[in-house]
Amino acid sequence: MKSLSIDLETRSSVDIGKSGVYRYTEAEDFAILLFGYSVDGGAVEVIDLASGEQIPQEILDALTDDSVIKWAFNANFERVCLSRYLSDLGMLHTTERAHFLSPRSWRCTMVWSAYMGLPLSLAVVARVLGLEEQKMTEGKALIRYFSTPPFHKPTGEKWELFKSYNSRDVEVEMAIQQRLSKYPVPPSVWEEYVLDQEINDRGIRLDMPLVENAVQIDALTKEKLTDRLKTLTGLENPNSVVQMKAWLKEQGVETESLDKKSVAALLANVPTPLKEVLELRQQLAKSSVKKYQAMQNTVCSDGRARGMFQFYGANRTGRFSGRHIQLQNLPQNHLTDLACARTLVRQGNFAALELLYDSVPDVLSQLIRTAFIPKEGRKIIVADFSAIEARVLSWLAKERWRIDVFGDDGDIYCATAGRMFHCNVVKHGENGYLRQKGKQAELACGYGGSVGALKAFGALESGMKEEELKPLVDAWRTANPNIVDFWWEVDRAAKDCIKEHSTKVTHGIQFIYQGGMMFIELPSGRRLAYVKPRIGENQFGGESITYMGLALSKKWARIESYGPKLVENITQAISRDILCYVMQTLRNMEIVAHVHDEIIIECDERVSVTVICEQMARTPPWAEGLLLRADGFECQFYQKD
């Protein structure tokens, strides 16, 4: 036996959508109902566990045998469910370090699909690959019927249909493997997947007294703010946008929207009584405990949250995306007395919080990060790359002056502003006010962005005037001629690759046409996939690159691209490869989380931050000449430095 393809049907009273598979399998009523499998691509067998059938011993043995490769679509689900099942049978000897089957011999068809630029849903992948007739549409209704409370008895026609559905999913999963067999995922990416699964299995510890009290304090705050708003406005529901807009209109203030920006703009011009109403409304909007509630939903019995990261969640670049608590978009913390505020929330001391802080919701928002803590007797090290995308882009485009800035440990925002405005710019010093403009231009212009991008990055809110935006873009482009050339050389290489069905190379990046796909091969050897590429026409009547992918609407559709956008994909993908390379080199450290270009490690008190940062600054062998730098700090709860 070389491989097993597996699909499970399970049941649990825990909502998997809210809580994730790790918490789902901890429920007392968790059970595997059906075990569908195929050995070495042979006929599919379905074991009806719910009706008392048994999984054959040779199959059980194969599950714990690392020489047998196990395949599933979203294999994390099957692996974690089977870990619980085998533990209950006494076949998985759990230690503190290994509650779960080793991911080393597991492969995920969903990851393979994502690697090929395809969607992360089995049904949609089946449709895109023309396997529709194989995927049964009744599945969702059957899952609701048998897998969620109240659990119906496994009998009758519906049950037989459910067994067929289980069998069909194994067949579809194998058909996807068959269809993609010409384009294997490189072993290095499977190595990264194993590391990702280990990090998801390890989880990150939560400070549950802080979490529980934050939820209670938020409820109290909401009640008080709402009562005050009711008193001031006489509205039945001051949270209602419709009611609030109507009330403001009666007071002589008309507004299209009550979003954050609109309320901030209104506050500058309204009389004092209305100011209080809008400020209270602002606080109520801030009063979001969704993250704390997600922590309550996902926390496992040992106080750790697991399954926070989706490997290849962003299939255009292969970057990770967040799940459940979503560490990728946590609010920043700027409180100077973070530890003090934390202590008050842990104690549930609402009165002191009200007394000491202008806005309790704002305090709760800033404390979200601090809910992540280390085990007793350990600490957290947070280390992140300094300006990694700017460094990678400069290295790719061979923009020498920028590389020199990084080589001298200079400030790229000051250096950019200095080049744009032809003067010396020093942070908090000579012409220091120009640094912000350098920063805005850096963030907005690196991938072909213009005035719209500057606005999206908050240029107007930071005090810039509309008329200075276009000159700012022009100044950035003049200061970075090699980057601008790089955009258009990538554009040309991609177009020629598609038109000629050939291989083109520029700046060490290969563009390969193969079997109706365009692949961009990165220096690491990993490839980005663009499905069914074509040359189309853009809104200006010029040539554009188009390919099939998941559009913003989440529908499978034709997407338009061009050089600077491809450069963004390439730069972010290489930055991701560097993060994965570093996580591999720090494998013996207990990495508990990672966010964009930041790594969070739970470690012994004796581990040195300096050593971790030095390790992160080591350039991968495939990126000669790229200058990396990492900065870090240690703490007793996660925070922004």
Disulfide bonds with the S-S distance in Angstrom:
none
